[in-house]
């Protein structure tokens, strides 16, 4: 990740070692501070475990950390993930639900490891767990294990050739539907926004259903969006009265996202998101 690229002060979509990112929550915030990011949302997959460390680092460095989680979903709508902003990391009932999601993630990875072995790419569960360092398990950890073994030449190649959704090694998630994810965030006083809408199958058909369930935002500003896709998302935001959110989807490894603060997010986005909290 190049450190000389332009950085903007707001990044509402980042990941740490607590899920499939490469940096600890504290190091993530330190990198953000070094790049003059002043408002950062840590949105690890199906967990809030890194929030306390990130907030503590942010208080020292002058970075406001907004607690969030990216809820992965499984449905006919493709990768319709939900970013839940302002959810409370001390919410015990929410943590129980997130733990259920993480346990299903772990079982899924075990099944994928079995399939990989049958396909001639044996990797050990123990090594995958070591790579994850206690974070919520996901395909990125498998990709690193495959790279270590020399089965692929790069992290991205592992996804492209072995771990993609249409590959023999793929195992579908057991988890929430997009509507259930929105409802979960709302039930726990959070503000839900649709992550990376370009990965959704049937976006225009799904969006009204999610809005009816309580969706408050759509990630219009995203590193992989073309100008046309950004404008499409902004038009959908206007139509459905959604807050246009945005972020880098920074992971610090391979195919995931771009550098911290590399996506412009309008400063009024924070106030607009905050105003939706009262509707939760």
Buried (B, 14 or more C-beta within 10 A) or exposed (E): BEEEEEBBBBBBBBBBBBBBBBBBBBBBBBBBBEBEBBBBBBBBBBBBBBBBBBBBBBEEBEBBBBBBBBBBBBBEBBBBBBBBBBBBBEBEEBBEBBEBBBBBBBBBBEBBBBBBEEEEBEBEBEBBBEBBEEBBBBBBBBBBBBBEBEBBEEBBBBBBBBBEEEBEBBBEBEBBBBBBBBBBBBBBBBBBBBBBBBBBEEBEEBBEBBBEBBBBBBBBBBBEBEEEBBEBBBEBBEEBEBBBBBBBBBBBBBBBBBBBBBBEBBEEBBEBBBEBEEEB
